[in-house]
Each structure stands twice: as C-alpha cells, then as structure tokens.
Amino acid sequence: MESAIKKQTAFRFDSDLLDMLKSAAKRERRSLNNYVECLLMDIMYTEPNEETKAAIEEARLGKSAGTIDTSSFEAFMKSLNEIE
C-alpha cells in the first residue's frame, strides 16, 4: 500500500465551527485532523463509477430497467430476474 504524503497547513475556522468539529471528532474517538481530513475526502471524492454514470444517463433519457413487483417475495424475485 502506498503511503500518502502529508503536508502541514493552517486554516482559520470560526470558533463555533471549530468547537463543533472537535466535539464530533471526540464522539467518534478520532483526532481533529483525521476527522476533518475524512470529511473533506468524502466531499471531494464522490464521483460515481462508470456503471452508475450509465444508469444516471439512462434515467435522464427516460429509459426504464423494468418494473419491480413488491406484492410478495416470490413476485419480487421473479420481477428482478425479468429486468434487462
């Protein structure tokens, strides 16, 4: 596994925001640095994969994968097998 190169930097946060971040990090038993870094990673790396992008495009074009029957478990499973 590659080790990430970490660079030290400084930010200025509103004191109330900083207190909220510290409290949240403490609740999760994580360092403030790790907590904020994970929050930022989640925000920055949420691009969907290719399969999801294709499904989004199909939905935008009005294409339907099929209909799911939820009237019973058997009907549900049968309807899943009928989807393209």
N, C-alpha and C positions, 0 to 999 in steps of 0.2 A: 504494500500500500504506500502510495506517495505521501510524503509529509508536506503539509501546506506551509507555505512561507507566510509568516505572520509579520505584519508591520504595525508598529505602535503609532497611534494617532490620538488626537484630543478632540472632543466635542463639547459644546456648551448646550446644556439642556435646561429647560425650565425646571425650577426646583420641585414643583409638584409632580411633574412628569418623572423626574429622577427618583423621587420617593416612591412613586407607583411602580417603576421598573425594579427598584431594589426590593420592594415587598413581593412582587411577583416572582422574582428570581429566588428569594428566600423560601417562598412557598413551595417552589419546585426543587429546592435544595441544589441550586446551581449558582455559579458565580454570576455577578452582574455582567461581566464581559461575555461569558458564554451565552447567557440569556439573550442579550441584545444582538449578539452575532447570529444566533439561531433565528431570531425574529427577522432580521434583515435578510438572511439566506432564504427564508420562506417567501418573503416578498419578492426577491429578485429572481428566484428560480422556480417559477410556477408555470412555465411554458408547457403546454400539453404535448404529448408524444405524437408521432405521425398518425397512428390509428385513431386517436382522439380527434386530431385535426380533421381527418377524413370524415369522421362521424358528424362533427360540427358542420362541415360543409354540406353533407347530405341533408342534414336537418334544415339548414338555411335554404336549400333548394326545394324543400318540401317533400323530399323522399322519405318513405316510411319503411322501417325494417319489418313491420308486421304488427299484429295485434296480440297482446298478451291476455289470456283468459284467466281471470283470478277467481272463477266461480268455485273451483275445487283444486286440490293439489294435483290431481291427475290431469285436469284440464290445463292447469298452468304448465306442467311439464310437457304436455303434448304441444301446446302453443309455442313453447320455447324451441322445440325440435322443428317446427314448421317455419321458423324465421330464417331468412336467407343467410 
